[in-house]
Amino acid sequence: MREWKDLTKDEKEIITTMKTQNITPEELIQRMVNSGRMSEQAIEGLKKALEDVKPFFVH
């Protein structure tokens, strides 16, 4: 399993944002889809990134 220090800056930002806003990965994806600011390709990338860092989610 990867450690916090091994994560990229973007991965750390995603996790930190989710923790501070107390949202789930599904809620984050839905927010990004609803914003209309991300392409379908970017949404798929976000889904993969969230799957990669899933062990760090604590709710």
CHARMM-style PDB file with segment names, atoms N, HN, CA, C and O in Angstrom:
ATOM      1  N   MET     1       0.839  -1.188   0.000  1.00  0.00      PROA
ATOM      2  CA  MET     1       0.000   0.000   0.000  1.00  0.00      PROA
ATOM      3  C   MET     1       0.882   1.248   0.000  1.00  0.00      PROA
ATOM      4  O   MET     1       1.938   1.274   0.632  1.00  0.00      PROA
ATOM      5  N   ARG     2       0.445   2.256  -0.700  1.00  0.00      PROA
ATOM      6  HN  ARG     2      -0.413   2.235  -1.213  1.00  0.00      PROA
ATOM      7  CA  ARG     2       1.187   3.515  -0.764  1.00  0.00      PROA
ATOM      8  C   ARG     2       1.041   4.277   0.548  1.00  0.00      PROA
ATOM      9  O   ARG     2       0.069   4.113   1.285  1.00  0.00      PROA
ATOM     10  N   GLU     3       2.031   5.110   0.811  1.00  0.00      PROA
ATOM     11  HN  GLU     3       2.821   5.244   0.213  1.00  0.00      PROA
ATOM     12  CA  GLU     3       1.993   5.946   2.005  1.00  0.00      PROA
ATOM     13  C   GLU     3       1.677   7.378   1.592  1.00  0.00      PROA
ATOM     14  O   GLU     3       1.830   7.751   0.429  1.00  0.00      PROA
ATOM     15  N   TRP     4       1.230   8.178   2.568  1.00  0.00      PROA
ATOM     16  HN  TRP     4       1.105   7.875   3.513  1.00  0.00      PROA
ATOM     17  CA  TRP     4       0.848   9.577   2.306  1.00  0.00      PROA
ATOM     18  C   TRP     4       1.974  10.322   1.586  1.00  0.00      PROA
ATOM     19  O   TRP     4       1.713  11.082   0.654  1.00  0.00      PROA
ATOM     20  N   LYS     5       3.206  10.114   2.004  1.00  0.00      PROA
ATOM     21  HN  LYS     5       3.419   9.497   2.761  1.00  0.00      PROA
ATOM     22  CA  LYS     5       4.343  10.833   1.416  1.00  0.00      PROA
ATOM     23  C   LYS     5       4.559  10.466  -0.050  1.00  0.00      PROA
ATOM     24  O   LYS     5       5.214  11.210  -0.781  1.00  0.00      PROA
ATOM     25  N   ASP     6       4.020   9.334  -0.487  1.00  0.00      PROA
ATOM     26  HN  ASP     6       3.488   8.730   0.106  1.00  0.00      PROA
ATOM     27  CA  ASP     6       4.193   8.882  -1.869  1.00  0.00      PROA
ATOM     28  C   ASP     6       3.136   9.436  -2.821  1.00  0.00      PROA
ATOM     29  O   ASP     6       3.260   9.293  -4.037  1.00  0.00      PROA
ATOM     30  N   LEU     7       2.099  10.066  -2.273  1.00  0.00      PROA
ATOM     31  HN  LEU     7       1.998  10.182  -1.285  1.00  0.00      PROA
ATOM     32  CA  LEU     7       1.023  10.589  -3.116  1.00  0.00      PROA
ATOM     33  C   LEU     7       1.463  11.860  -3.836  1.00  0.00      PROA
ATOM     34  O   LEU     7       2.339  12.587  -3.367  1.00  0.00      PROA
ATOM     35  N   THR     8       0.838  12.110  -4.983  1.00  0.00      PROA
ATOM     36  HN  THR     8       0.127  11.519  -5.364  1.00  0.00      PROA
ATOM     37  CA  THR     8       1.131  13.340  -5.713  1.00  0.00      PROA
ATOM     38  C   THR     8       0.436  14.505  -5.020  1.00  0.00      PROA
ATOM     39  O   THR     8      -0.440  14.312  -4.177  1.00  0.00      PROA
ATOM     40  N   LYS     9       0.836  15.701  -5.385  1.00  0.00      PROA
ATOM     41  HN  LYS     9       1.548  15.857  -6.070  1.00  0.00      PROA
ATOM     42  CA  LYS     9       0.217  16.909  -4.821  1.00  0.00      PROA
ATOM     43  C   LYS     9      -1.285  16.908  -5.113  1.00  0.00      PROA
ATOM     44  O   LYS     9      -2.089  17.232  -4.238  1.00  0.00      PROA
ATOM     45  N   ASP    10      -1.662  16.546  -6.337  1.00  0.00      PROA
ATOM     46  HN  ASP    10      -1.010  16.282  -7.047  1.00  0.00      PROA
ATOM     47  CA  ASP    10      -3.082  16.516  -6.711  1.00  0.00      PROA
ATOM     48  C   ASP    10      -3.858  15.498  -5.884  1.00  0.00      PROA
ATOM     49  O   ASP    10      -4.969  15.777  -5.433  1.00  0.00      PROA
ATOM     50  N   GLU    11      -3.276  14.325  -5.686  1.00  0.00      PROA
ATOM     51  HN  GLU    11      -2.374  14.098  -6.052  1.00  0.00      PROA
ATOM     52  CA  GLU    11      -3.951  13.301  -4.886  1.00  0.00      PROA
ATOM     53  C   GLU    11      -4.156  13.783  -3.453  1.00  0.00      PROA
ATOM     54  O   GLU    11      -5.221  13.574  -2.870  1.00  0.00      PROA
ATOM     55  N   LYS    12      -3.146  14.422  -2.893  1.00  0.00      PROA
ATOM     56  HN  LYS    12      -2.281  14.591  -3.366  1.00  0.00      PROA
ATOM     57  CA  LYS    12      -3.263  14.946  -1.531  1.00  0.00      PROA
ATOM     58  C   LYS    12      -4.342  16.021  -1.455  1.00  0.00      PROA
ATOM     59  O   LYS    12      -5.098  16.074  -0.485  1.00  0.00      PROA
ATOM     60  N   GLU    13      -4.418  16.879  -2.473  1.00  0.00      PROA
ATOM     61  HN  GLU    13      -3.803  16.836  -3.261  1.00  0.00      PROA
ATOM     62  CA  GLU    13      -5.437  17.935  -2.495  1.00  0.00      PROA
ATOM     63  C   GLU    13      -6.838  17.345  -2.555  1.00  0.00      PROA
ATOM     64  O   GLU    13      -7.744  17.820  -1.870  1.00  0.00      PROA
ATOM     65  N   ILE    14      -7.022  16.312  -3.370  1.00  0.00      PROA
ATOM     66  HN  ILE    14      -6.287  15.926  -3.927  1.00  0.00      PROA
ATOM     67  CA  ILE    14      -8.328  15.659  -3.480  1.00  0.00      PROA
ATOM     68  C   ILE    14      -8.751  15.112  -2.119  1.00  0.00      PROA
ATOM     69  O   ILE    14      -9.870  15.352  -1.665  1.00  0.00      PROA
ATOM     70  N   ILE    15      -7.858  14.385  -1.481  1.00  0.00      PROA
ATOM     71  HN  ILE    15      -6.949  14.190  -1.850  1.00  0.00      PROA
ATOM     72  CA  ILE    15      -8.172  13.766  -0.184  1.00  0.00      PROA
ATOM     73  C   ILE    15      -8.455  14.833   0.869  1.00  0.00      PROA
ATOM     74  O   ILE    15      -9.423  14.721   1.621  1.00  0.00      PROA
ATOM     75  N   THR    16      -7.619  15.862   0.925  1.00  0.00      PROA
ATOM     76  HN  THR    16      -6.833  15.953   0.315  1.00  0.00      PROA
ATOM     77  CA  THR    16      -7.789  16.930   1.906  1.00  0.00      PROA
ATOM     78  C   THR    16      -9.117  17.658   1.696  1.00  0.00      PROA
ATOM     79  O   THR    16      -9.829  17.944   2.658  1.00  0.00      PROA
ATOM     80  N   THR    17      -9.447  17.955   0.450  1.00  0.00      PROA
ATOM     81  HN  THR    17      -8.868  17.723  -0.332  1.00  0.00      PROA
ATOM     82  CA  THR    17     -10.716  18.625   0.142  1.00  0.00      PROA
ATOM     83  C   THR    17     -11.896  17.770   0.573  1.00  0.00      PROA
ATOM     84  O   THR    17     -12.845  18.275   1.173  1.00  0.00      PROA
ATOM     85  N   MET    18     -11.842  16.492   0.274  1.00  0.00      PROA
ATOM     86  HN  MET    18     -11.071  16.082  -0.213  1.00  0.00      PROA
ATOM     87  CA  MET    18     -12.938  15.598   0.652  1.00  0.00      PROA
ATOM     88  C   MET    18     -13.088  15.527   2.165  1.00  0.00      PROA
ATOM     89  O   MET    18     -14.208  15.501   2.675  1.00  0.00      PROA
ATOM     90  N   LYS    19     -11.981  15.497   2.881  1.00  0.00      PROA
ATOM     91  HN  LYS    19     -11.071  15.519   2.466  1.00  0.00      PROA
ATOM     92  CA  LYS    19     -12.048  15.430   4.346  1.00  0.00      PROA
ATOM     93  C   LYS    19     -12.605  16.717   4.934  1.00  0.00      PROA
ATOM     94  O   LYS    19     -13.444  16.678   5.834  1.00  0.00      PROA
ATOM     95  N   THR    20     -12.138  17.870   4.424  1.00  0.00      PROA
ATOM     96  HN  THR    20     -11.457  17.901   3.693  1.00  0.00      PROA
ATOM     97  CA  THR    20     -12.584  19.143   4.995  1.00  0.00      PROA
ATOM     98  C   THR    20     -14.044  19.423   4.671  1.00  0.00      PROA
ATOM     99  O   THR    20     -14.749  20.053   5.459  1.00  0.00      PROA
ATOM    100  N   GLN    21     -14.506  18.950   3.494  1.00  0.00      PROA
ATOM    101  HN  GLN    21     -13.933  18.438   2.854  1.00  0.00      PROA
ATOM    102  CA  GLN    21     -15.903  19.169   3.116  1.00  0.00      PROA
ATOM    103  C   GLN    21     -16.791  17.997   3.518  1.00  0.00      PROA
ATOM    104  O   GLN    21     -18.008  18.033   3.335  1.00  0.00      PROA
ATOM    105  N   ASN    22     -16.166  16.954   4.069  1.00  0.00      PROA
ATOM    106  HN  ASN    22     -15.177  16.924   4.217  1.00  0.00      PROA
ATOM    107  CA  ASN    22     -16.887  15.761   4.522  1.00  0.00      PROA
ATOM    108  C   ASN    22     -17.776  15.181   3.416  1.00  0.00      PROA
ATOM    109  O   ASN    22     -18.971  14.960   3.610  1.00  0.00      PROA
ATOM    110  N   ILE    23     -17.158  14.939   2.243  1.00  0.00      PROA
ATOM    111  HN  ILE    23     -16.187  15.119   2.084  1.00  0.00      PROA
ATOM    112  CA  ILE    23     -17.905  14.367   1.130  1.00  0.00      PROA
ATOM    113  C   ILE    23     -17.291  13.040   0.703  1.00  0.00      PROA
ATOM    114  O   ILE    23     -16.107  12.791   0.932  1.00  0.00      PROA
ATOM    115  N   THR    24     -18.088  12.208   0.094  1.00  0.00      PROA
ATOM    116  HN  THR    24     -19.049  12.411  -0.093  1.00  0.00      PROA
ATOM    117  CA  THR    24     -17.638  10.907  -0.399  1.00  0.00      PROA
ATOM    118  C   THR    24     -17.074  11.053  -1.803  1.00  0.00      PROA
ATOM    119  O   THR    24     -17.295  12.072  -2.458  1.00  0.00      PROA
ATOM    120  N   PRO    25     -16.345  10.041  -2.271  1.00  0.00      PROA
ATOM    121  CA  PRO    25     -15.847  10.090  -3.648  1.00  0.00      PROA
ATOM    122  C   PRO    25     -16.977  10.272  -4.668  1.00  0.00      PROA
ATOM    123  O   PRO    25     -16.829  11.000  -5.650  1.00  0.00      PROA
ATOM    124  N   GLU    26     -18.098   9.608  -4.423  1.00  0.00      PROA
ATOM    125  HN  GLU    26     -18.219   9.017  -3.625  1.00  0.00      PROA
ATOM    126  CA  GLU    26     -19.233   9.718  -5.336  1.00  0.00      PROA
ATOM    127  C   GLU    26     -19.781  11.146  -5.368  1.00  0.00      PROA
ATOM    128  O   GLU    26     -20.142  11.656  -6.429  1.00  0.00      PROA
ATOM    129  N   GLU    27     -19.839  11.786  -4.196  1.00  0.00      PROA
ATOM    130  HN  GLU    27     -19.546  11.372  -3.335  1.00  0.00      PROA
ATOM    131  CA  GLU    27     -20.311  13.171  -4.134  1.00  0.00      PROA
ATOM    132  C   GLU    27     -19.354  14.111  -4.856  1.00  0.00      PROA
ATOM    133  O   GLU    27     -19.787  15.046  -5.529  1.00  0.00      PROA
ATOM    134  N   LEU    28     -18.062  13.867  -4.719  1.00  0.00      PROA
ATOM    135  HN  LEU    28     -17.709  13.108  -4.172  1.00  0.00      PROA
ATOM    136  CA  LEU    28     -17.078  14.703  -5.408  1.00  0.00      PROA
ATOM    137  C   LEU    28     -17.234  14.575  -6.922  1.00  0.00      PROA
ATOM    138  O   LEU    28     -17.237  15.576  -7.639  1.00  0.00      PROA
ATOM    139  N   ILE    29     -17.363  13.352  -7.397  1.00  0.00      PROA
ATOM    140  HN  ILE    29     -17.361  12.539  -6.815  1.00  0.00      PROA
ATOM    141  CA  ILE    29     -17.544  13.135  -8.837  1.00  0.00      PROA
ATOM    142  C   ILE    29     -18.812  13.828  -9.312  1.00  0.00      PROA
ATOM    143  O   ILE    29     -18.800  14.483 -10.354  1.00  0.00      PROA
ATOM    144  N   GLN    30     -19.907  13.696  -8.566  1.00  0.00      PROA
ATOM    145  HN  GLN    30     -19.916  13.164  -7.719  1.00  0.00      PROA
ATOM    146  CA  GLN    30     -21.164  14.328  -8.956  1.00  0.00      PROA
ATOM    147  C   GLN    30     -21.033  15.842  -9.000  1.00  0.00      PROA
ATOM    148  O   GLN    30     -21.572  16.484  -9.901  1.00  0.00      PROA
ATOM    149  N   ARG    31     -20.332  16.413  -8.049  1.00  0.00      PROA
ATOM    150  HN  ARG    31     -19.894  15.891  -7.317  1.00  0.00      PROA
ATOM    151  CA  ARG    31     -20.112  17.868  -8.038  1.00  0.00      PROA
ATOM    152  C   ARG    31     -19.344  18.304  -9.279  1.00  0.00      PROA
ATOM    153  O   ARG    31     -19.669  19.320  -9.895  1.00  0.00      PROA
ATOM    154  N   MET    32     -18.332  17.537  -9.638  1.00  0.00      PROA
ATOM    155  HN  MET    32     -18.068  16.713  -9.138  1.00  0.00      PROA
ATOM    156  CA  MET    32     -17.521  17.884 -10.812  1.00  0.00      PROA
ATOM    157  C   MET    32     -18.339  17.753 -12.094  1.00  0.00      PROA
ATOM    158  O   MET    32     -18.222  18.588 -12.991  1.00  0.00      PROA
ATOM    159  N   VAL    33     -19.167  16.706 -12.186  1.00  0.00      PROA
ATOM    160  HN  VAL    33     -19.262  16.028 -11.457  1.00  0.00      PROA
ATOM    161  CA  VAL    33     -20.040  16.532 -13.357  1.00  0.00      PROA
ATOM    162  C   VAL    33     -21.016  17.696 -13.444  1.00  0.00      PROA
ATOM    163  O   VAL    33     -21.218  18.261 -14.519  1.00  0.00      PROA
ATOM    164  N   ASN    34     -21.621  18.054 -12.319  1.00  0.00      PROA
ATOM    165  HN  ASN    34     -21.457  17.594 -11.446  1.00  0.00      PROA
ATOM    166  CA  ASN    34     -22.608  19.132 -12.285  1.00  0.00      PROA
ATOM    167  C   ASN    34     -22.002  20.497 -12.596  1.00  0.00      PROA
ATOM    168  O   ASN    34     -22.689  21.378 -13.114  1.00  0.00      PROA
ATOM    169  N   SER    35     -20.726  20.677 -12.284  1.00  0.00      PROA
ATOM    170  HN  SER    35     -20.167  19.962 -11.863  1.00  0.00      PROA
ATOM    171  CA  SER    35     -20.092  21.969 -12.520  1.00  0.00      PROA
ATOM    172  C   SER    35     -19.934  22.251 -14.007  1.00  0.00      PROA
ATOM    173  O   SER    35     -19.914  23.407 -14.431  1.00  0.00      PROA
ATOM    174  N   GLY    36     -19.823  21.190 -14.791  1.00  0.00      PROA
ATOM    175  HN  GLY    36     -19.840  20.251 -14.447  1.00  0.00      PROA
ATOM    176  CA  GLY    36     -19.666  21.352 -16.234  1.00  0.00      PROA
ATOM    177  C   GLY    36     -18.282  21.821 -16.639  1.00  0.00      PROA
ATOM    178  O   GLY    36     -18.054  22.123 -17.811  1.00  0.00      PROA
ATOM    179  N   ARG    37     -17.364  21.887 -15.707  1.00  0.00      PROA
ATOM    180  HN  ARG    37     -17.549  21.641 -14.755  1.00  0.00      PROA
ATOM    181  CA  ARG    37     -16.018  22.393 -16.002  1.00  0.00      PROA
ATOM    182  C   ARG    37     -15.033  21.291 -16.371  1.00  0.00      PROA
ATOM    183  O   ARG    37     -13.905  21.579 -16.772  1.00  0.00      PROA
ATOM    184  N   MET    38     -15.442  20.046 -16.243  1.00  0.00      PROA
ATOM    185  HN  MET    38     -16.359  19.813 -15.918  1.00  0.00      PROA
ATOM    186  CA  MET    38     -14.536  18.945 -16.555  1.00  0.00      PROA
ATOM    187  C   MET    38     -15.076  18.148 -17.733  1.00  0.00      PROA
ATOM    188  O   MET    38     -16.274  17.883 -17.828  1.00  0.00      PROA
ATOM    189  N   SER    39     -14.170  17.771 -18.627  1.00  0.00      PROA
ATOM    190  HN  SER    39     -13.197  17.986 -18.550  1.00  0.00      PROA
ATOM    191  CA  SER    39     -14.548  16.933 -19.754  1.00  0.00      PROA
ATOM    192  C   SER    39     -14.833  15.517 -19.253  1.00  0.00      PROA
ATOM    193  O   SER    39     -14.489  15.163 -18.125  1.00  0.00      PROA
ATOM    194  N   GLU    40     -15.456  14.728 -20.096  1.00  0.00      PROA
ATOM    195  HN  GLU    40     -15.736  15.015 -21.012  1.00  0.00      PROA
ATOM    196  CA  GLU    40     -15.740  13.332 -19.735  1.00  0.00      PROA
ATOM    197  C   GLU    40     -14.428  12.585 -19.471  1.00  0.00      PROA
ATOM    198  O   GLU    40     -14.353  11.741 -18.578  1.00  0.00      PROA
ATOM    199  N   GLN    41     -13.407  12.905 -20.253  1.00  0.00      PROA
ATOM    200  HN  GLN    41     -13.468  13.591 -20.978  1.00  0.00      PROA
ATOM    201  CA  GLN    41     -12.102  12.280 -20.070  1.00  0.00      PROA
ATOM    202  C   GLN    41     -11.508  12.657 -18.707  1.00  0.00      PROA
ATOM    203  O   GLN    41     -10.920  11.817 -18.026  1.00  0.00      PROA
ATOM    204  N   ALA    42     -11.665  13.910 -18.322  1.00  0.00      PROA
ATOM    205  HN  ALA    42     -12.143  14.593 -18.876  1.00  0.00      PROA
ATOM    206  CA  ALA    42     -11.163  14.360 -17.023  1.00  0.00      PROA
ATOM    207  C   ALA    42     -11.918  13.686 -15.885  1.00  0.00      PROA
ATOM    208  O   ALA    42     -11.319  13.330 -14.870  1.00  0.00      PROA
ATOM    209  N   ILE    43     -13.223  13.508 -16.044  1.00  0.00      PROA
ATOM    210  HN  ILE    43     -13.709  13.797 -16.868  1.00  0.00      PROA
ATOM    211  CA  ILE    43     -14.036  12.819 -15.021  1.00  0.00      PROA
ATOM    212  C   ILE    43     -13.549  11.386 -14.863  1.00  0.00      PROA
ATOM    213  O   ILE    43     -13.428  10.888 -13.744  1.00  0.00      PROA
ATOM    214  N   GLU    44     -13.269  10.721 -15.982  1.00  0.00      PROA
ATOM    215  HN  GLU    44     -13.367  11.125 -16.891  1.00  0.00      PROA
ATOM    216  CA  GLU    44     -12.761   9.342 -15.911  1.00  0.00      PROA
ATOM    217  C   GLU    44     -11.410   9.306 -15.194  1.00  0.00      PROA
ATOM    218  O   GLU    44     -11.139   8.386 -14.422  1.00  0.00      PROA
ATOM    219  N   GLY    45     -10.567  10.306 -15.452  1.00  0.00      PROA
ATOM    220  HN  GLY    45     -10.787  11.052 -16.079  1.00  0.00      PROA
ATOM    221  CA  GLY    45      -9.281  10.394 -14.765  1.00  0.00      PROA
ATOM    222  C   GLY    45      -9.461  10.588 -13.274  1.00  0.00      PROA
ATOM    223  O   GLY    45      -8.733  10.004 -12.471  1.00  0.00      PROA
ATOM    224  N   LEU    46     -10.442  11.417 -12.902  1.00  0.00      PROA
ATOM    225  HN  LEU    46     -11.033  11.890 -13.555  1.00  0.00      PROA
ATOM    226  CA  LEU    46     -10.741  11.649 -11.491  1.00  0.00      PROA
ATOM    227  C   LEU    46     -11.210  10.357 -10.826  1.00  0.00      PROA
ATOM    228  O   LEU    46     -10.797  10.042  -9.711  1.00  0.00      PROA
ATOM    229  N   LYS    47     -12.068   9.617 -11.510  1.00  0.00      PROA
ATOM    230  HN  LYS    47     -12.403   9.873 -12.417  1.00  0.00      PROA
ATOM    231  CA  LYS    47     -12.552   8.344 -10.962  1.00  0.00      PROA
ATOM    232  C   LYS    47     -11.389   7.391 -10.707  1.00  0.00      PROA
ATOM    233  O   LYS    47     -11.341   6.729  -9.670  1.00  0.00      PROA
ATOM    234  N   LYS    48     -10.449   7.321 -11.655  1.00  0.00      PROA
ATOM    235  HN  LYS    48     -10.488   7.858 -12.497  1.00  0.00      PROA
ATOM    236  CA  LYS    48      -9.290   6.439 -11.491  1.00  0.00      PROA
ATOM    237  C   LYS    48      -8.428   6.919 -10.323  1.00  0.00      PROA
ATOM    238  O   LYS    48      -7.966   6.115  -9.514  1.00  0.00      PROA
ATOM    239  N   ALA    49      -8.217   8.222 -10.242  1.00  0.00      PROA
ATOM    240  HN  ALA    49      -8.592   8.875 -10.899  1.00  0.00      PROA
ATOM    241  CA  ALA    49      -7.410   8.773  -9.145  1.00  0.00      PROA
ATOM    242  C   ALA    49      -8.055   8.461  -7.799  1.00  0.00      PROA
ATOM    243  O   ALA    49      -7.366   8.104  -6.843  1.00  0.00      PROA
ATOM    244  N   LEU    50      -9.367   8.594  -7.725  1.00  0.00      PROA
ATOM    245  HN  LEU    50      -9.927   8.883  -8.501  1.00  0.00      PROA
ATOM    246  CA  LEU    50     -10.064   8.309  -6.472  1.00  0.00      PROA
ATOM    247  C   LEU    50      -9.936   6.833  -6.101  1.00  0.00      PROA
ATOM    248  O   LEU    50      -9.780   6.492  -4.928  1.00  0.00      PROA
ATOM    249  N   GLU    51     -10.001   5.977  -7.090  1.00  0.00      PROA
ATOM    250  HN  GLU    51     -10.128   6.254  -8.043  1.00  0.00      PROA
ATOM    251  CA  GLU    51      -9.850   4.546  -6.835  1.00  0.00      PROA
ATOM    252  C   GLU    51      -8.434   4.253  -6.316  1.00  0.00      PROA
ATOM    253  O   GLU    51      -8.253   3.430  -5.419  1.00  0.00      PROA
ATOM    254  N   ASP    52      -7.440   4.934  -6.889  1.00  0.00      PROA
ATOM    255  HN  ASP    52      -7.588   5.603  -7.617  1.00  0.00      PROA
ATOM    256  CA  ASP    52      -6.047   4.734  -6.482  1.00  0.00      PROA
ATOM    257  C   ASP    52      -5.778   5.153  -5.047  1.00  0.00      PROA
ATOM    258  O   ASP    52      -4.919   4.574  -4.382  1.00  0.00      PROA
ATOM    259  N   VAL    53      -6.502   6.151  -4.566  1.00  0.00      PROA
ATOM    260  HN  VAL    53      -7.200   6.621  -5.106  1.00  0.00      PROA
ATOM    261  CA  VAL    53      -6.245   6.669  -3.206  1.00  0.00      PROA
ATOM    262  C   VAL    53      -7.329   6.248  -2.211  1.00  0.00      PROA
ATOM    263  O   VAL    53      -7.397   6.777  -1.102  1.00  0.00      PROA
ATOM    264  N   LYS    54      -8.149   5.323  -2.601  1.00  0.00      PROA
ATOM    265  HN  LYS    54      -8.094   4.893  -3.502  1.00  0.00      PROA
ATOM    266  CA  LYS    54      -9.260   4.868  -1.755  1.00  0.00      PROA
ATOM    267  C   LYS    54      -8.823   4.476  -0.334  1.00  0.00      PROA
ATOM    268  O   LYS    54      -9.559   4.748   0.615  1.00  0.00      PROA
ATOM    269  N   PRO    55      -7.657   3.852  -0.157  1.00  0.00      PROA
ATOM    270  CA  PRO    55      -7.255   3.473   1.208  1.00  0.00      PROA
ATOM    271  C   PRO    55      -7.087   4.676   2.160  1.00  0.00      PROA
ATOM    272  O   PRO    55      -7.073   4.497   3.378  1.00  0.00      PROA
ATOM    273  N   PHE    56      -6.962   5.876   1.621  1.00  0.00      PROA
ATOM    274  HN  PHE    56      -6.973   6.021   0.631  1.00  0.00      PROA
ATOM    275  CA  PHE    56      -6.752   7.044   2.459  1.00  0.00      PROA
ATOM    276  C   PHE    56      -8.052   7.707   2.897  1.00  0.00      PROA
ATOM    277  O   PHE    56      -8.030   8.635   3.706  1.00  0.00      PROA
ATOM    278  N   PHE    57      -9.183   7.242   2.374  1.00  0.00      PROA
ATOM    279  HN  PHE    57      -9.201   6.488   1.717  1.00  0.00      PROA
ATOM    280  CA  PHE    57     -10.472   7.838   2.755  1.00  0.00      PROA
ATOM    281  C   PHE    57     -10.899   7.310   4.109  1.00  0.00      PROA
ATOM    282  O   PHE    57     -10.966   6.102   4.334  1.00  0.00      PROA
ATOM    283  N   VAL    58     -11.184   8.233   4.998  1.00  0.00      PROA
ATOM    284  HN  VAL    58     -11.129   9.215   4.815  1.00  0.00      PROA
ATOM    285  CA  VAL    58     -11.660   7.865   6.323  1.00  0.00      PROA
ATOM    286  C   VAL    58     -12.884   8.724   6.606  1.00  0.00      PROA
ATOM    287  O   VAL    58     -12.767   9.936   6.790  1.00  0.00      PROA
ATOM    288  N   HSD    59     -14.058   8.098   6.640  1.00  0.00      PROA
ATOM    289  HN  HSD    59     -14.153   7.114   6.491  1.00  0.00      PROA
ATOM    290  CA  HSD    59     -15.307   8.826   6.909  1.00  0.00      PROA
ATOM    291  C   HSD    59     -15.989   8.240   8.109  1.00  0.00      PROA
ATOM    292  OT1 HSD    59     -17.057   8.710   8.502  1.00  0.00      PROA
TER     293      HSD     59
END
